[in-house]
């Protein structure tokens, strides 16, 4: 894990953190989704949400609002289309995180 260098500029810090997010963060998120899907003790809603997130990430599911068409490549999108895609991804990520947190809370309460 890299740590902050005393001479690191704010831009360098952002680049370093962004790189970690896109590598370690992405891998951790995918591992978490897969773990939820594989764990027989995971609540069905958590498994369903994680499964949908994985299917979408693999391009198997298409967004209903796109009329059944696959998403455009970001390089072909307008600014408004890019923002809408970002908003959809943020929403899906929040739902996935909430499902994982709910599953963790359910497991913790089973031992109370």
Buried (B, 14 or more C-beta within 10 A) or exposed (E): EEEEEEEBEEEEEEEBEEEEEEEEEEEEBEEBBEEBBEBEEBBEEBBBBBBBBBEBBEEEBBBEEEEEEEBEEEEEBEEEEEEBBEEBEEEBEEBBBEBBEBBEEBEEEEEE
